[in-house]
């Protein structure tokens, strides 16, 4: 996997954690904070950057007379995350059996991809 092909927005562990938790649907600030373990300030900054990039939508309202901030992934956010992070890692995982064991040579780590390199 070429790390340079992953969008900058997903080059942070916190941003990947945020997007991962939002993949299951809308979350409040408190929920995202609890799931990711981020500080208030860091989470707020990351969410603002992700909103500016079009990956997250932010909704502010009042619930029981208290301010509430809710977050959703946009279509762009879901697509980019799946294409850039999830799909690439799944592709890599499917290549593991041929890397781990070569039936022809009956030894570990002699193959890469799906072609034996041991001759």
C-alpha positions as CSV (number, residue, x, y, z in Angstrom):
1,X,0.0,0.0,0.0
2,X,1.4,3.4,-1.0
3,X,0.9,5.7,2.0
4,X,1.1,8.7,-0.2
5,X,-2.1,7.7,-2.0
6,X,-4.1,8.1,1.2
7,X,-5.7,11.5,1.5
8,X,-4.1,13.8,4.1
9,X,-7.3,13.9,6.0
10,X,-6.7,10.2,7.0
11,X,-3.0,10.6,8.0
12,X,-3.9,11.0,11.6
13,X,-4.9,8.2,14.1
14,X,-7.5,10.5,15.7
15,X,-9.1,11.3,12.3
16,X,-9.2,7.6,11.4
17,X,-10.8,6.9,14.8
18,X,-13.4,9.7,14.3
19,X,-14.3,8.5,10.8
20,X,-14.5,4.9,12.0
21,X,-16.9,5.7,14.8
22,X,-19.1,7.9,12.4
23,X,-19.3,5.0,9.9
24,X,-22.1,3.5,12.0
25,X,-24.1,6.8,12.0
26,X,-24.6,10.1,13.6
27,X,-22.8,10.7,16.9
28,X,-22.8,13.6,19.4
29,X,-19.7,15.4,20.5
30,X,-19.8,13.6,23.8
31,X,-20.1,10.2,22.1
32,X,-17.2,10.8,19.7
33,X,-15.1,12.1,22.6
34,X,-15.8,9.0,24.7
35,X,-15.1,6.6,21.7
36,X,-11.9,8.3,20.6
37,X,-10.5,9.5,24.0
38,X,-9.7,12.9,22.4
39,X,-9.6,16.1,24.4
40,X,-12.4,18.7,23.8
41,X,-10.0,21.1,22.0
42,X,-8.3,18.6,19.8
43,X,-11.6,17.0,18.8
44,X,-13.1,20.3,18.0
45,X,-10.2,21.3,15.8
46,X,-10.1,18.0,14.0
47,X,-13.9,18.1,13.3
48,X,-13.6,21.6,12.0
49,X,-10.9,20.6,9.6
50,X,-12.8,17.6,8.4
51,X,-15.9,19.7,7.9
52,X,-13.9,22.2,5.8
53,X,-12.6,19.3,3.7
54,X,-16.2,18.1,3.1
55,X,-15.8,14.8,5.0
56,X,-18.0,15.6,8.0
57,X,-21.2,17.6,8.5
58,X,-21.8,19.3,11.8
59,X,-25.2,20.1,13.2
60,X,-25.8,22.3,16.2
61,X,-29.1,22.4,18.1
62,X,-30.6,22.3,21.5
63,X,-31.8,19.2,23.3
64,X,-33.6,19.6,26.6
65,X,-32.5,23.3,26.6
66,X,-28.8,22.3,26.4
67,X,-26.6,22.9,23.3
68,X,-25.8,19.8,21.4
69,X,-23.4,19.2,18.5
70,X,-23.9,16.2,16.2
71,X,-21.7,14.8,13.5
72,X,-22.3,12.8,10.4
73,X,-20.0,11.5,7.7
74,X,-20.8,13.0,4.3
75,X,-21.0,10.8,1.2
76,X,-17.6,12.0,0.2
77,X,-16.2,11.1,3.7
78,X,-17.6,7.6,3.5
79,X,-16.5,7.0,0.0
80,X,-12.9,8.3,0.6
81,X,-12.5,6.4,3.8
82,X,-13.7,3.1,2.2
83,X,-11.6,3.6,-0.9
84,X,-8.5,4.9,0.7
85,X,-8.3,3.1,4.0
86,X,-10.7,0.1,4.3
87,X,-10.5,-1.2,0.7
88,X,-6.7,-0.9,0.5
89,X,-6.2,-2.8,3.8
90,X,-8.7,-5.5,2.8
91,X,-6.7,-5.9,-0.5
92,X,-3.5,-6.3,1.5
93,X,-5.1,-8.9,3.8
94,X,-6.2,-11.0,0.9
95,X,-2.6,-11.2,-0.2
96,X,-1.4,-12.5,3.2
97,X,-1.8,-16.3,2.6
98,X,0.6,-16.3,-0.3
99,X,3.1,-14.3,1.6
100,X,3.0,-16.4,4.7
101,X,3.3,-19.9,3.3
102,X,4.5,-21.4,0.0
103,X,3.2,-24.9,-0.8
104,X,5.8,-25.5,-3.5
105,X,8.8,-25.0,-1.2
106,X,6.9,-25.8,2.0
107,X,8.5,-22.9,3.8
108,X,7.3,-19.6,5.2
109,X,7.8,-16.2,3.7
110,X,9.2,-17.3,0.3
111,X,6.3,-15.8,-1.7
112,X,5.0,-12.4,-2.4
113,X,1.6,-11.4,-3.9
114,X,0.4,-14.6,-5.6
115,X,3.6,-15.6,-7.4
116,X,6.3,-17.7,-5.9
117,X,9.7,-16.0,-5.9
118,X,11.7,-19.0,-4.9
119,X,11.8,-20.5,-8.4
